[in-house]
């Protein structure tokens, strides 16, 4: 068996088989069916060794995260994920690395019921490009463009843990080992908020996933919607570990750190109680952190209502 | 304007706007509509500098070819191409390179009416991953799996020109400059056989595109269909330039050279006259080169019916 076959072995046999995939991976292209009354939602992200992850990082984590960041984009549209394709370039076909990478990727795919329907592999510097696809009922996908003045701004989960974990890995912040483990999975194995996104489809006026930091990603909503935002710093949901390090770490990881993969949504005031009830019933955290204002840009105030001047530390892979 | 924005500029404004794209590039994901009665056909290919093309190759050609190889996979399914996504990693945001790359890609996209609906860019070693999508009427996409004993084997266009051009670039074959120009575009700017693939949807029993060489790609059909093949060497369609170099170059570029991006199909004998009439009417070349046999593998005979033993020179990026 040549190395090419070795690679295929890890991806052709995979754990999810969906009835809407008529021709699976292995032909010139896959053939699938979008349910009647639904639109197709499509996104792609590329992760490059040395830019998005350390080349020697846990291969299972790389496999998990490569798919997670794409499912997170679908979640931000309120879409139900269905299929994905993988382009993998790697310097050599290392069986152990490939097996762990595939396990990480397939493990997440299994949890969300998404099927790998195509891919390509090549020798080359380590990088992973994934395209993920899903559905949303016609005309009902969430976008960045619908926020209105007066809408409440809410986020799922807790913010800043991934940035704090990265700071710990880089030695910039010290965490006790128990604390480190509790937030390290936020950096290495983020869970896309798929059910949350679908639940918000009927209530939110706009949505974005938080990949580059709250301020940076909320700004996409503001720009697309032609509005501004006012955030109350003390409302931002923090994990227990983060809260224990708040004095040392400051608010920047939560405001401007990347890789959280929570959702940030705007919700008309009238819809908020219904959405909060849904969140309670489905068991996910949803925290109101501010309000959409006229004008543009994000202002942050502290608990006393005083302006807080944050430092932008968002991502730019070419900066 | 930062470099990130510079890159986006070349891809967000693009020449094709389709009515079936409801939310275009620029949100967390694109939202599109598959026409009722049609299935979605999806493929992906990655091209890496130093593996699939020379790093200093004409950027326009790289842009063209990256999209072309994906459209060729859709053509092999008999699909009508509609949308594509681009993941581009490059060492630095070189405006001249990007402009030429985008022009090459957009030029081909315009010819086939395919719209760029998503993408991602990152710093990293030069590589291009594209996912292309199209439609085919329900249940009617061509696959590799339908060839039957007695079916005729046919190919579009001429074979071996890209391999001959590559040999000339590498100095292994000498071509006069006029001849070189005539086949160099086959290597650098291959044209996917989209109309041909759609025309064959109602007549062919199986199809594949010739990217790794006739023998290698026909073997995919044979394996998927559980049959063998007999090819008549002298039937293989060659360009004038190739024919002038046949003694020197031999039959291997046509039999086993890669990058032709013609289609190889099998056609039931009863359907062949109708398909040939369609080809005549639509003005594309379709040449019968052999027949599907029982058993497995490809045997090649010369004009006198004697076995011809070819050398496999197919691609394997990890060999």
Contacts between the chains, C-beta under 8 A, distances in Angstrom:
chain1	res1	chain2	res2	distance
A	2	B	316	6.4
A	2	B	318	6.7
A	2	B	319	6.4
A	3	B	318	3.8
A	3	B	319	7.6
A	4	B	316	5.5
A	4	B	317	7.0
A	4	B	318	4.9
A	4	B	319	7.5
A	7	B	318	7.4
A	22	B	39	6.4
A	22	B	139	7.7
A	23	B	141	6.6
A	23	B	143	6.0
A	26	B	224	8.0
A	27	B	77	7.2
A	27	B	143	5.1
A	27	B	144	5.4
A	27	B	145	7.6
A	27	B	224	7.5
A	28	B	43	6.4
A	28	B	73	4.4
A	28	B	74	7.8
A	28	B	76	4.0
A	28	B	77	5.5
A	28	B	144	7.1
A	28	B	207	7.7
A	28	B	208	6.2
A	28	B	209	6.1
A	29	B	41	4.9
A	29	B	42	5.7
A	29	B	43	3.7
A	29	B	73	5.1
A	29	B	74	5.9
A	29	B	76	7.4
A	29	B	77	4.8
A	29	B	79	6.8
A	29	B	141	7.8
A	30	B	41	7.2
A	30	B	42	5.0
A	30	B	43	7.2
A	31	B	39	5.0
A	31	B	40	7.0
A	31	B	41	5.4
A	31	B	42	7.9
A	31	B	77	7.0
A	31	B	136	6.9
A	31	B	141	4.8
A	32	B	39	6.6
A	32	B	40	4.9
A	32	B	42	6.7
A	33	B	39	5.6
A	33	B	40	7.1
A	33	B	138	7.8
A	34	B	34	4.8
A	34	B	40	5.9
A	36	B	36	7.0
A	39	B	22	6.4
A	39	B	31	5.0
A	39	B	32	6.6
A	39	B	33	5.6
A	40	B	31	7.0
A	40	B	32	4.9
A	40	B	33	7.1
A	40	B	34	5.9
A	40	B	40	6.7
A	41	B	29	4.9
A	41	B	30	7.2
A	41	B	31	5.4
A	42	B	29	5.8
A	42	B	30	5.0
A	42	B	31	7.9
A	42	B	32	6.7
A	42	B	83	7.4
A	42	B	85	6.6
A	42	B	117	6.3
A	42	B	118	5.9
A	42	B	133	7.4
A	43	B	28	6.4
A	43	B	29	3.7
A	43	B	30	7.2
A	43	B	85	7.8
A	43	B	118	5.7
A	44	B	85	4.4
A	44	B	86	7.8
A	44	B	87	5.6
A	44	B	118	5.2
A	44	B	119	6.3
A	44	B	120	5.6
A	44	B	129	7.9
A	44	B	131	6.3
A	45	B	87	7.5
A	45	B	120	4.9
A	46	B	87	3.9
A	46	B	88	7.8
A	46	B	89	6.0
A	46	B	120	4.8
A	46	B	121	7.8
A	46	B	122	5.5
A	46	B	124	7.9
A	46	B	129	6.5
A	47	B	122	7.8
A	48	B	89	5.4
A	48	B	122	5.0
A	48	B	123	7.2
A	48	B	124	3.7
A	48	B	125	7.9
A	49	B	124	7.9
A	50	B	124	7.4
A	51	B	122	5.5
A	51	B	123	5.6
A	51	B	124	5.7
A	52	B	122	7.1
A	73	B	28	4.4
A	73	B	29	5.1
A	74	B	28	7.8
A	74	B	29	5.9
A	76	B	28	4.0
A	76	B	29	7.4
A	77	B	27	7.2
A	77	B	28	5.5
A	77	B	29	4.8
A	77	B	31	7.0
A	79	B	29	6.8
A	83	B	42	7.4
A	85	B	42	6.6
A	85	B	43	7.9
A	85	B	44	4.4
A	85	B	131	5.6
A	86	B	44	7.8
A	87	B	44	5.6
A	87	B	45	7.4
A	87	B	46	3.9
A	87	B	87	7.2
A	87	B	129	4.0
A	88	B	46	7.8
A	89	B	46	6.0
A	89	B	48	5.4
A	89	B	127	6.0
A	92	B	318	7.7
A	93	B	318	5.4
A	117	B	42	6.3
A	118	B	42	5.9
A	118	B	43	5.8
A	118	B	44	5.3
A	118	B	131	7.9
A	119	B	44	6.3
A	120	B	44	5.6
A	120	B	45	4.9
A	120	B	46	4.8
A	120	B	129	7.6
A	121	B	46	7.8
A	121	B	317	7.4
A	121	B	318	7.9
A	122	B	46	5.5
A	122	B	47	7.8
A	122	B	48	5.0
A	122	B	51	5.6
A	122	B	52	7.1
A	122	B	317	4.8
A	123	B	48	7.2
A	123	B	51	5.6
A	123	B	317	4.8
A	123	B	318	5.5
A	124	B	46	8.0
A	124	B	48	3.7
A	124	B	49	7.9
A	124	B	50	7.4
A	124	B	51	5.7
A	124	B	125	6.9
A	124	B	127	6.0
A	125	B	48	7.9
A	125	B	124	6.8
A	125	B	125	4.1
A	125	B	127	7.6
A	127	B	89	6.1
A	127	B	124	6.0
A	127	B	125	7.6
A	127	B	127	6.4
A	129	B	44	7.9
A	129	B	46	6.5
A	129	B	87	4.0
A	129	B	120	7.6
A	129	B	129	3.6
A	131	B	44	6.3
A	131	B	85	5.6
A	131	B	118	7.8
A	131	B	131	4.0
A	133	B	42	7.4
A	136	B	31	6.9
A	138	B	33	7.9
A	139	B	22	7.7
A	141	B	23	6.7
A	141	B	29	7.8
A	141	B	31	4.8
A	143	B	23	6.0
A	143	B	27	5.1
A	144	B	27	5.4
A	144	B	28	7.2
A	145	B	27	7.6
A	207	B	28	7.6
A	208	B	28	6.2
A	209	B	28	6.0
A	224	B	26	8.0
A	224	B	27	7.5
A	316	B	2	6.4
A	316	B	4	5.5
A	317	B	4	7.0
A	317	B	121	7.4
A	317	B	122	4.8
A	317	B	123	4.8
A	318	B	2	6.7
A	318	B	3	3.9
A	318	B	4	4.9
A	318	B	7	7.4
A	318	B	92	7.7
A	318	B	93	5.4
A	318	B	121	7.9
A	318	B	123	5.5
A	319	B	2	6.4
A	319	B	3	7.6
A	319	B	4	7.4
